[in-house]
Structure formats: C-alpha cells, structure tokens
Amino acid sequence: MDNQSHNQIVSFIWSIADDCLRDVYVLGTVFEELIRRFNEENNEEAGEHFTPRDVVELMADLIFKPVADKIKDTTYSVYELSFTKYFYKPVQLRPLAEIVADLKALEQETKGILDEILMEGGGQ
C-alpha cells in the first residue's frame, strides 16, 4: 500500500467514524475486518494469517494520531544520568592474534573434554 492510499484510508475512516472508533469493541472489530480483508487478497485460509504491516501502520495511525499532542512521556527527564559517562569504562580492544589464539586454546580444551566423554562412554 502506498503512502497516499494509506493516508486516504486513515482520513476516510476518521471522517465517518471519529466517535465510534474510540470505542474499544468497535476498534477491535475494525481491526479484525482489516486483517480479514488484507488476507483475502493474499488467499490466506482462516487461522493461517498474520497481521500485515500495512494494517499495523494503519491501526497505529488511527489510534495515536488524534491524541498524539496529548501523550506525555513521563519517563523522560532532563535529569537523566549518562550511563556511558559515569558507569562505562572503555577497554582497549584486544589484538586479533590474541583472540585467535584464545579461540584455538578453547577449541583444544573442548576437543579434549569431548574425547574424554567419548572414552568414558565406550565410544557410543
């Protein structure tokens, strides 16, 4: 669905049903109907569908755009601590040769453990 079609659908739905869409039951029914119609286009069987991205975007617009100016993020504060500044101590990256050597040592250790398990289990 292109952006223009998306905006037209949102405008159309809000122009006809501004009040009734705010009712949770009606909004749920509209959501289910949108999913059903989008999945009919994809020839999906009942129960074999997912919520298409277009429907998710449309429903998010229908729910949040009318009240976007009234939503306040109470978790935001200008007094936030900078985690990186106060708690993170940067560590210099290890050389690649050192990492490769550690991986080879770990591989040998793992191989030794597996060999030991196989010996104890009788090779089964």
N, C-alpha and C positions, 0 to 999 in steps of 0.2 A: 504494500500500500504506500503510495507516495505521500509526501508531506501535505500537499494541497487537499487530497482526498481525506486524509486523517483530520485536518482542521475543519473541513466541511462537515464531516460526520459529527465531530465534537460540537460545533456550532448548532447544527440541526437538532441534536438531542437536547442540548441546553435550551434552545429556543422553544421547544414544545413541552418539555417536562422538567423545568427547573425545580419546581417544588416537589414533585413526586419522586424524582430520582434521589432526593436526600433521604428518603425512607430506606432503611437497610434492606428490607424484604424486596422492595421493588428494584433496588440497585443490584441485589443478588440475582434476581430473575433476569434483568437486562444482561448481566454478565454471562449467565448460563446460556441465554439466547445467542449472544455474540459468539461464544465458543462453539455452539451447535452450528451456526451458520458458516463460520470460518472452516469448520471441519467437514461440513457438507461439500464445500468447494474442493477439499482435498480427498474426497471419497473415503473418509475415515468411518469405521464402524463405531457403534456406541461402546464406550469404555476403552477404546483404543486411541484416544486422542490426548493431546497436551494443550496447554494454553498458548496459543500463538503469540509471538512477540507483539504483533500489531494490537491484539486485544489487550494485552497487559499495558501497553503505552496508552491506548485509548482510555482504559478504565482509570489509570493513574491521572490522566488529564481531567477526566470527568469528576474525580473525587477531589483532587487537590487544587486545580486552577481557581475555582471560585473562592476558596478560602486561603489561598497562598499568602495574602497580605496579613492574615490573622494568625498565622502559625508562628510561634516564637520558640526558638531553640533554647530551652532553659539550661542545657548542658554547656553552652558556650559561655566563657568568662574571659575577661581581659586579664585576669589574674592567674592564668594557667602557667604552670611550671614547664620550662623547656626540658623535656626528658633527656634529650641529647646533650644539652649544655651541662646539666647537673649530675646525671647518673651514668652516662655512657663514656667509657674511657676507650679511646681509639687504640687499636693494637695494630702494629705494623704487620702486613701480610707476610706469610712465610714464603720462602723461595720455592718455586715449583719442584726443584730437585729434591728438596726436603720432604715435600708432600708425597712425591712418587716413592721415595724410599720408605716412608711410613706405610703407604699402601702395600708395597711389596712385603714388608715385615708382617703386616696384618694378614695378608694373603697366605704367607708361610705358616703363621700361627693357626689360622683357620684350617689350612690343609692338614696340619699336624693333629688338630682336635678331631677332624673328620676321620683321619686314618686310625686314630686311637679308638674311636667309636666303632668303626668297621671291624677292627681287630677283636674288640671285646664281644661284638655281636656275631662273631664267627663268619663274617663276610656276607651276611644275609642282607 
